[in-house]
Amino acid sequence: MPKTKAWHSTKESHHHDNTKCNSGSEIPQHERIEGTGGKPLCKECEKLNREGK
Ligand SMILES: [Zn+2]
């Protein structure tokens, strides 16, 4: 069950909600903020979610 609470980076203009997302998991801990930040979902997360991963 990789889908989790949304998070985003202070340096990105989108948010993540799938733990299998590479760019999402590469965000350093100090740049991570919980929640969507009002930003759209990352393309990779969207794809993973659609594929049911
Ligand atoms: Zn992502």
N, CA, C, O and the ligand as a Tripos MOL2 file, in Angstrom:
@<TRIPOS>MOLECULE
protein
  213   211    54     0     0
PROTEIN
NO_CHARGES

@<TRIPOS>ATOM
      1 N           0.8380   -1.2050    0.0000 N.3       1 MET1
      2 CA          0.0000    0.0000    0.0000 C.3       1 MET1
      3 C           0.8700    1.2500    0.0000 C.2       1 MET1
      4 O           1.0100    1.9130    1.0280 O.2       1 MET1
      5 N           1.4500    1.5710   -1.1450 N.am      2 PRO2
      6 CA          2.4060    2.6800   -1.1890 C.3       2 PRO2
      7 C           1.7670    4.0550   -1.0990 C.2       2 PRO2
      8 O           2.4300    5.0310   -0.7500 O.2       2 PRO2
      9 N           0.4790    4.1330   -1.4140 N.am      3 LYS3
     10 CA         -0.1380    5.4630   -1.3770 C.3       3 LYS3
     11 C          -0.1920    5.9580    0.0700 C.2       3 LYS3
     12 O          -0.5970    5.2360    0.9820 O.2       3 LYS3
     13 N           0.2190    7.1790    0.2440 N.am      4 THR4
     14 CA          0.3480    7.6910    1.6090 C.3       4 THR4
     15 C          -0.1260    9.1300    1.6710 C.2       4 THR4
     16 O          -0.6910    9.6500    0.7090 O.2       4 THR4
     17 N           0.1020    9.7570    2.7820 N.am      5 LYS5
     18 CA         -0.2550   11.1640    2.9140 C.3       5 LYS5
     19 C           0.5660   11.9920    1.9510 C.2       5 LYS5
     20 O           1.7490   11.7260    1.7370 O.2       5 LYS5
     21 N          -0.0530   12.9750    1.3830 N.am      6 ALA6
     22 CA          0.6350   13.8130    0.4040 C.3       6 ALA6
     23 C           1.7970   14.5700    1.0480 C.2       6 ALA6
     24 O           1.7500   14.9370    2.2220 O.2       6 ALA6
     25 N           2.8260   14.7910    0.2570 N.am      7 TRP7
     26 CA          3.9350   15.6360    0.7020 C.3       7 TRP7
     27 C           4.4510   16.4120   -0.5010 C.2       7 TRP7
     28 O           4.1790   16.0540   -1.6470 O.2       7 TRP7
     29 N           5.1800   17.4510   -0.2360 N.am      8 HIS8
     30 CA          5.7720   18.2110   -1.3260 C.3       8 HIS8
     31 C           7.0760   18.8320   -0.8760 C.2       8 HIS8
     32 O           7.4190   18.8260    0.3070 O.2       8 HIS8
     33 N           7.7960   19.3690   -1.8500 N.am      9 SER9
     34 CA          9.0710   19.9970   -1.5520 C.3       9 SER9
     35 C           8.9280   21.5000   -1.6790 C.2       9 SER9
     36 O           8.1450   21.9990   -2.4870 O.2       9 SER9
     37 N           9.6860   22.2050   -0.8810 N.am     10 THR10
     38 CA          9.6940   23.6660   -0.9660 C.3      10 THR10
     39 C          10.1960   24.1170   -2.3370 C.2      10 THR10
     40 O           9.9110   25.2340   -2.7690 O.2      10 THR10
     41 N          10.9550   23.2330   -3.0300 N.am     11 LYS11
     42 CA         11.5780   23.6030   -4.3010 C.3      11 LYS11
     43 C          10.8240   23.1280   -5.5300 C.2      11 LYS11
     44 O          11.2460   23.3880   -6.6560 O.2      11 LYS11
     45 N           9.7140   22.4360   -5.3250 N.am     12 GLU12
     46 CA          8.9710   21.9230   -6.4700 C.3      12 GLU12
     47 C           7.5960   22.5660   -6.5630 C.2      12 GLU12
     48 O           7.0590   23.0750   -5.5780 O.2      12 GLU12
     49 N           7.0310   22.5320   -7.7830 N.am     13 SER13
     50 CA          5.7240   23.1610   -7.9940 C.3      13 SER13
     51 C           4.6150   22.1220   -8.0890 C.2      13 SER13
     52 O           3.5410   22.4040   -8.6210 O.2      13 SER13
     53 N           4.8720   20.9090   -7.5690 N.am     14 HIS14
     54 CA          3.8430   19.8740   -7.5350 C.3      14 HIS14
     55 C           3.9980   19.0690   -6.2510 C.2      14 HIS14
     56 O           5.0100   19.1770   -5.5580 O.2      14 HIS14
     57 N           2.9970   18.2670   -5.9410 N.am     15 HIS15
     58 CA          3.0950   17.4390   -4.7350 C.3      15 HIS15
     59 C           3.1120   15.9630   -5.1070 C.2      15 HIS15
     60 O           2.8190   15.5990   -6.2460 O.2      15 HIS15
     61 N           3.4520   15.1230   -4.1510 N.am     16 HIS16
     62 CA          3.5330   13.6760   -4.3450 C.3      16 HIS16
     63 C           2.6220   12.9740   -3.3460 C.2      16 HIS16
     64 O           2.3820   13.4690   -2.2440 O.2      16 HIS16
     65 N           2.1150   11.7990   -3.7590 N.am     17 ASP17
     66 CA          1.3580   11.0130   -2.7770 C.3      17 ASP17
     67 C           1.5760    9.5140   -2.9710 C.2      17 ASP17
     68 O           0.8290    8.6970   -2.4320 O.2      17 ASP17
     69 N           2.6020    9.1590   -3.7410 N.am     18 ASN18
     70 CA          2.9130    7.7500   -3.9380 C.3      18 ASN18
     71 C           4.3740    7.5090   -3.5590 C.2      18 ASN18
     72 O           5.2740    8.1360   -4.1180 O.2      18 ASN18
     73 N           4.6060    6.6090   -2.6170 N.am     19 THR19
     74 CA          5.9630    6.3970   -2.1010 C.3      19 THR19
     75 C           6.8900    5.7570   -3.1240 C.2      19 THR19
     76 O           8.1030    5.7250   -2.9190 O.2      19 THR19
     77 N           6.3320    5.2400   -4.2360 N.am     20 LYS20
     78 CA          7.1880    4.6480   -5.2670 C.3      20 LYS20
     79 C           7.6970    5.6860   -6.2550 C.2      20 LYS20
     80 O           8.4890    5.3680   -7.1420 O.2      20 LYS20
     81 N           7.2560    6.8970   -6.1090 N.am     21 CYS21
     82 CA          7.6950    7.9700   -6.9940 C.3      21 CYS21
     83 C           9.1650    8.2950   -6.7190 C.2      21 CYS21
     84 O           9.5430    8.6140   -5.5910 O.2      21 CYS21
     85 N           9.9920    8.2070   -7.7750 N.am     22 ASN22
     86 CA         11.4190    8.4490   -7.5940 C.3      22 ASN22
     87 C          11.7310    9.8810   -7.2010 C.2      22 ASN22
     88 O          12.4490   10.1250   -6.2320 O.2      22 ASN22
     89 N          11.1910   10.8240   -7.9530 N.am     23 SER23
     90 CA         11.5090   12.2190   -7.6490 C.3      23 SER23
     91 C          10.9510   12.6200   -6.2860 C.2      23 SER23
     92 O          11.5240   13.4580   -5.5890 O.2      23 SER23
     93 N           9.8170   12.0050   -5.9160 N.am     24 GLY24
     94 CA          9.2430   12.3080   -4.6090 C.3      24 GLY24
     95 C          10.0800   11.7660   -3.4730 C.2      24 GLY24
     96 O          10.2650   12.4320   -2.4550 O.2      24 GLY24
     97 N          10.5960   10.5330   -3.6490 N.am     25 SER25
     98 CA         11.3730    9.9200   -2.5690 C.3      25 SER25
     99 C          12.7670   10.5230   -2.4570 C.2      25 SER25
    100 O          13.4490   10.3440   -1.4480 O.2      25 SER25
    101 N          13.1890   11.2400   -3.5030 N.am     26 GLU26
    102 CA         14.5240   11.8540   -3.4710 C.3      26 GLU26
    103 C          14.5410   13.2060   -2.7670 C.2      26 GLU26
    104 O          15.6030   13.7910   -2.5550 O.2      26 GLU26
    105 N          13.3810   13.6850   -2.4130 N.am     27 ILE27
    106 CA         13.3310   14.9870   -1.7300 C.3      27 ILE27
    107 C          13.9910   14.8590   -0.3550 C.2      27 ILE27
    108 O          13.5820   14.0220    0.4490 O.2      27 ILE27
    109 N          14.9930   15.6690   -0.0830 N.am     28 PRO28
    110 CA         15.6490   15.6000    1.2220 C.3      28 PRO28
    111 C          14.6620   15.9330    2.3490 C.2      28 PRO28
    112 O          13.7490   16.7430    2.1850 O.2      28 PRO28
    113 N          14.8710   15.2960    3.4710 N.am     29 GLN29
    114 CA         13.9650   15.4340    4.6120 C.3      29 GLN29
    115 C          13.7070   16.9030    4.9800 C.2      29 GLN29
    116 O          12.5790   17.2670    5.3100 O.2      29 GLN29
    117 N          14.7270   17.7280    4.9260 N.am     30 HIS30
    118 CA         14.5690   19.1220    5.3550 C.3      30 HIS30
    119 C          13.7700   19.9680    4.3620 C.2      30 HIS30
    120 O          13.3560   21.0820    4.6820 O.2      30 HIS30
    121 N          13.5510   19.4270    3.1360 N.am     31 GLU31
    122 CA         12.7470   20.1740    2.1610 C.3      31 GLU31
    123 C          11.3220   19.6520    2.0860 C.2      31 GLU31
    124 O          10.4830   20.2040    1.3730 O.2      31 GLU31
    125 N          11.0550   18.5820    2.8290 N.am     32 ARG32
    126 CA          9.7510   17.9320    2.7770 C.3      32 ARG32
    127 C           8.7270   18.6260    3.6510 C.2      32 ARG32
    128 O           8.9920   18.9400    4.8110 O.2      32 ARG32
    129 N           7.5520   18.8640    3.0830 N.am     33 ILE33
    130 CA          6.4520   19.4250    3.8460 C.3      33 ILE33
    131 C           5.2360   18.5340    3.6460 C.2      33 ILE33
    132 O           4.9190   18.1350    2.5250 O.2      33 ILE33
    133 N           4.5680   18.2310    4.7370 N.am     34 GLU34
    134 CA          3.3790   17.3960    4.6360 C.3      34 GLU34
    135 C           2.2360   18.1750    3.9960 C.2      34 GLU34
    136 O           2.0720   19.3730    4.2310 O.2      34 GLU34
    137 N           1.4410   17.4660    3.1760 N.am     35 GLY35
    138 CA          0.3050   18.1110    2.5180 C.3      35 GLY35
    139 C           0.6160   18.4380    1.0650 C.2      35 GLY35
    140 O           1.7390   18.2470    0.5970 O.2      35 GLY35
    141 N          -0.3890   18.9300    0.3640 N.am     36 THR36
    142 CA         -0.2290   19.1910   -1.0650 C.3      36 THR36
    143 C           0.3450   20.5770   -1.3330 C.2      36 THR36
    144 O           0.8770   20.8310   -2.4140 O.2      36 THR36
    145 N           0.2430   21.4530   -0.3800 N.am     37 GLY37
    146 CA          0.6970   22.8150   -0.5810 C.3      37 GLY37
    147 C          -0.1390   23.5510   -1.6210 C.2      37 GLY37
    148 O           0.2510   24.6080   -2.1160 O.2      37 GLY37
    149 N          -1.3060   22.9710   -1.9460 N.am     38 GLY38
    150 CA         -2.1610   23.5780   -2.9710 C.3      38 GLY38
    151 C          -1.6000   23.4130   -4.3770 C.2      38 GLY38
    152 O          -2.0380   24.0740   -5.3190 O.2      38 GLY38
    153 N          -0.6150   22.5100   -4.5030 N.am     39 LYS39
    154 CA          0.0350   22.2840   -5.8000 C.3      39 LYS39
    155 C          -0.5560   21.0580   -6.4810 C.2      39 LYS39
    156 O          -1.0800   20.1720   -5.8060 O.2      39 LYS39
    157 N          -0.4810   20.9920   -7.8160 N.am     40 PRO40
    158 CA         -1.0140   19.8180   -8.5270 C.3      40 PRO40
    159 C          -0.1810   18.5690   -8.2630 C.2      40 PRO40
    160 O           0.9740   18.6510   -7.8430 O.2      40 PRO40
    161 N          -0.7910   17.4100   -8.5170 N.am     41 LEU41
    162 CA         -0.1070   16.1360   -8.3020 C.3      41 LEU41
    163 C           0.9840   15.9210   -9.3490 C.2      41 LEU41
    164 O           0.8040   16.2280  -10.5270 O.2      41 LEU41
    165 N           2.1130   15.3910   -8.8940 N.am     42 CYS42
    166 CA          3.2440   15.0820   -9.7650 C.3      42 CYS42
    167 C           2.8480   14.0520  -10.8310 C.2      42 CYS42
    168 O           2.0650   13.1390  -10.5680 O.2      42 CYS42
    169 N           3.4030   14.2160  -12.0360 N.am     43 LYS43
    170 CA          3.0520   13.3400  -13.1640 C.3      43 LYS43
    171 C           3.3890   11.8780  -12.8760 C.2      43 LYS43
    172 O           2.6310   10.9720  -13.2240 O.2      43 LYS43
    173 N           4.5160   11.6670  -12.2450 N.am     44 GLU44
    174 CA          4.9380   10.2920  -11.9680 C.3      44 GLU44
    175 C           4.0090    9.6200  -10.9580 C.2      44 GLU44
    176 O           3.6430    8.4570  -11.1240 O.2      44 GLU44
    177 N           3.6360   10.3450   -9.9280 N.am     45 CYS45
    178 CA          2.6860    9.8240   -8.9380 C.3      45 CYS45
    179 C           1.3490    9.5220   -9.6080 C.2      45 CYS45
    180 O           0.7260    8.4930   -9.3440 O.2      45 CYS45
    181 N           0.9280   10.4120  -10.4590 N.am     46 GLU46
    182 CA         -0.3300   10.2540  -11.1550 C.3      46 GLU46
    183 C          -0.3220    8.9520  -11.9620 C.2      46 GLU46
    184 O          -1.2860    8.1860  -11.9460 O.2      46 GLU46
    185 N           0.7850    8.7240  -12.6650 N.am     47 LYS47
    186 CA          0.9490    7.5180  -13.4780 C.3      47 LYS47
    187 C           0.9380    6.2780  -12.5870 C.2      47 LYS47
    188 O           0.2340    5.3120  -12.8820 O.2      47 LYS47
    189 N           1.7040    6.2960  -11.5100 N.am     48 LEU48
    190 CA          1.7730    5.1540  -10.5820 C.3      48 LEU48
    191 C           0.4000    4.8640   -9.9930 C.2      48 LEU48
    192 O          -0.0120    3.7080   -9.8890 O.2      48 LEU48
    193 N          -0.2990    5.9160   -9.6120 N.am     49 ASN49
    194 CA         -1.6420    5.7410   -9.0340 C.3      49 ASN49
    195 C          -2.5990    5.1230  -10.0560 C.2      49 ASN49
    196 O          -3.4070    4.2550   -9.7240 O.2      49 ASN49
    197 N          -2.4940    5.5850  -11.2960 N.am     50 ARG50
    198 CA         -3.3580    5.0910  -12.3430 C.3      50 ARG50
    199 C          -3.0820    3.6180  -12.6230 C.2      50 ARG50
    200 O          -3.9960    2.8520  -12.9270 O.2      50 ARG50
    201 N          -1.8060    3.2280  -12.5170 N.am     51 GLU51
    202 CA         -1.4260    1.8300  -12.7330 C.3      51 GLU51
    203 C          -1.6690    0.9720  -11.5070 C.2      51 GLU51
    204 O          -1.4450   -0.2380  -11.5320 O.2      51 GLU51
    205 N          -2.1230    1.5910  -10.4480 N.am     52 GLY52
    206 CA         -2.4220    0.8610   -9.2230 C.3      52 GLY52
    207 C          -1.1990    0.4280   -8.4360 C.2      52 GLY52
    208 O          -1.2380   -0.5800   -7.7290 O.2      52 GLY52
    209 N          -0.1050    1.1880   -8.5530 N.am     53 LYS53
    210 CA          1.1130    0.8510   -7.8020 C.3      53 LYS53
    211 C           1.2120    1.6760   -6.5350 C.2      53 LYS53
    212 O           2.1700    1.5300   -5.7760 O.2      53 LYS53
    213 ZN          5.6730   12.1600   -7.4470 Zn       54 ZN54
@<TRIPOS>BOND
     1     1     2 1
     2     2     3 1
     3     3     4 2
     4     3     5 am
     5     5     6 1
     6     6     7 1
     7     7     8 2
     8     7     9 am
     9     9    10 1
    10    10    11 1
    11    11    12 2
    12    11    13 am
    13    13    14 1
    14    14    15 1
    15    15    16 2
    16    15    17 am
    17    17    18 1
    18    18    19 1
    19    19    20 2
    20    19    21 am
    21    21    22 1
    22    22    23 1
    23    23    24 2
    24    23    25 am
    25    25    26 1
    26    26    27 1
    27    27    28 2
    28    27    29 am
    29    29    30 1
    30    30    31 1
    31    31    32 2
    32    31    33 am
    33    33    34 1
    34    34    35 1
    35    35    36 2
    36    35    37 am
    37    37    38 1
    38    38    39 1
    39    39    40 2
    40    39    41 am
    41    41    42 1
    42    42    43 1
    43    43    44 2
    44    43    45 am
    45    45    46 1
    46    46    47 1
    47    47    48 2
    48    47    49 am
    49    49    50 1
    50    50    51 1
    51    51    52 2
    52    51    53 am
    53    53    54 1
    54    54    55 1
    55    55    56 2
    56    55    57 am
    57    57    58 1
    58    58    59 1
    59    59    60 2
    60    59    61 am
    61    61    62 1
    62    62    63 1
    63    63    64 2
    64    63    65 am
    65    65    66 1
    66    66    67 1
    67    67    68 2
    68    67    69 am
    69    69    70 1
    70    70    71 1
    71    71    72 2
    72    71    73 am
    73    73    74 1
    74    74    75 1
    75    75    76 2
    76    75    77 am
    77    77    78 1
    78    78    79 1
    79    79    80 2
    80    79    81 am
    81    81    82 1
    82    82    83 1
    83    83    84 2
    84    83    85 am
    85    85    86 1
    86    86    87 1
    87    87    88 2
    88    87    89 am
    89    89    90 1
    90    90    91 1
    91    91    92 2
    92    91    93 am
    93    93    94 1
    94    94    95 1
    95    95    96 2
    96    95    97 am
    97    97    98 1
    98    98    99 1
    99    99   100 2
   100    99   101 am
   101   101   102 1
   102   102   103 1
   103   103   104 2
   104   103   105 am
   105   105   106 1
   106   106   107 1
   107   107   108 2
   108   107   109 am
   109   109   110 1
   110   110   111 1
   111   111   112 2
   112   111   113 am
   113   113   114 1
   114   114   115 1
   115   115   116 2
   116   115   117 am
   117   117   118 1
   118   118   119 1
   119   119   120 2
   120   119   121 am
   121   121   122 1
   122   122   123 1
   123   123   124 2
   124   123   125 am
   125   125   126 1
   126   126   127 1
   127   127   128 2
   128   127   129 am
   129   129   130 1
   130   130   131 1
   131   131   132 2
   132   131   133 am
   133   133   134 1
   134   134   135 1
   135   135   136 2
   136   135   137 am
   137   137   138 1
   138   138   139 1
   139   139   140 2
   140   139   141 am
   141   141   142 1
   142   142   143 1
   143   143   144 2
   144   143   145 am
   145   145   146 1
   146   146   147 1
   147   147   148 2
   148   147   149 am
   149   149   150 1
   150   150   151 1
   151   151   152 2
   152   151   153 am
   153   153   154 1
   154   154   155 1
   155   155   156 2
   156   155   157 am
   157   157   158 1
   158   158   159 1
   159   159   160 2
   160   159   161 am
   161   161   162 1
   162   162   163 1
   163   163   164 2
   164   163   165 am
   165   165   166 1
   166   166   167 1
   167   167   168 2
   168   167   169 am
   169   169   170 1
   170   170   171 1
   171   171   172 2
   172   171   173 am
   173   173   174 1
   174   174   175 1
   175   175   176 2
   176   175   177 am
   177   177   178 1
   178   178   179 1
   179   179   180 2
   180   179   181 am
   181   181   182 1
   182   182   183 1
   183   183   184 2
   184   183   185 am
   185   185   186 1
   186   186   187 1
   187   187   188 2
   188   187   189 am
   189   189   190 1
   190   190   191 1
   191   191   192 2
   192   191   193 am
   193   193   194 1
   194   194   195 1
   195   195   196 2
   196   195   197 am
   197   197   198 1
   198   198   199 1
   199   199   200 2
   200   199   201 am
   201   201   202 1
   202   202   203 1
   203   203   204 2
   204   203   205 am
   205   205   206 1
   206   206   207 1
   207   207   208 2
   208   207   209 am
   209   209   210 1
   210   210   211 1
   211   211   212 2
@<TRIPOS>SUBSTRUCTURE
     1 MET1         2 RESIDUE 1 A MET
     2 PRO2         6 RESIDUE 1 A PRO
     3 LYS3        10 RESIDUE 1 A LYS
     4 THR4        14 RESIDUE 1 A THR
     5 LYS5        18 RESIDUE 1 A LYS
     6 ALA6        22 RESIDUE 1 A ALA
     7 TRP7        26 RESIDUE 1 A TRP
     8 HIS8        30 RESIDUE 1 A HIS
     9 SER9        34 RESIDUE 1 A SER
    10 THR10       38 RESIDUE 1 A THR
    11 LYS11       42 RESIDUE 1 A LYS
    12 GLU12       46 RESIDUE 1 A GLU
    13 SER13       50 RESIDUE 1 A SER
    14 HIS14       54 RESIDUE 1 A HIS
    15 HIS15       58 RESIDUE 1 A HIS
    16 HIS16       62 RESIDUE 1 A HIS
    17 ASP17       66 RESIDUE 1 A ASP
    18 ASN18       70 RESIDUE 1 A ASN
    19 THR19       74 RESIDUE 1 A THR
    20 LYS20       78 RESIDUE 1 A LYS
    21 CYS21       82 RESIDUE 1 A CYS
    22 ASN22       86 RESIDUE 1 A ASN
    23 SER23       90 RESIDUE 1 A SER
    24 GLY24       94 RESIDUE 1 A GLY
    25 SER25       98 RESIDUE 1 A SER
    26 GLU26      102 RESIDUE 1 A GLU
    27 ILE27      106 RESIDUE 1 A ILE
    28 PRO28      110 RESIDUE 1 A PRO
    29 GLN29      114 RESIDUE 1 A GLN
    30 HIS30      118 RESIDUE 1 A HIS
    31 GLU31      122 RESIDUE 1 A GLU
    32 ARG32      126 RESIDUE 1 A ARG
    33 ILE33      130 RESIDUE 1 A ILE
    34 GLU34      134 RESIDUE 1 A GLU
    35 GLY35      138 RESIDUE 1 A GLY
    36 THR36      142 RESIDUE 1 A THR
    37 GLY37      146 RESIDUE 1 A GLY
    38 GLY38      150 RESIDUE 1 A GLY
    39 LYS39      154 RESIDUE 1 A LYS
    40 PRO40      158 RESIDUE 1 A PRO
    41 LEU41      162 RESIDUE 1 A LEU
    42 CYS42      166 RESIDUE 1 A CYS
    43 LYS43      170 RESIDUE 1 A LYS
    44 GLU44      174 RESIDUE 1 A GLU
    45 CYS45      178 RESIDUE 1 A CYS
    46 GLU46      182 RESIDUE 1 A GLU
    47 LYS47      186 RESIDUE 1 A LYS
    48 LEU48      190 RESIDUE 1 A LEU
    49 ASN49      194 RESIDUE 1 A ASN
    50 ARG50      198 RESIDUE 1 A ARG
    51 GLU51      202 RESIDUE 1 A GLU
    52 GLY52      206 RESIDUE 1 A GLY
    53 LYS53      210 RESIDUE 1 A LYS
    54 ZN54       213 GROUP 0 **** ****
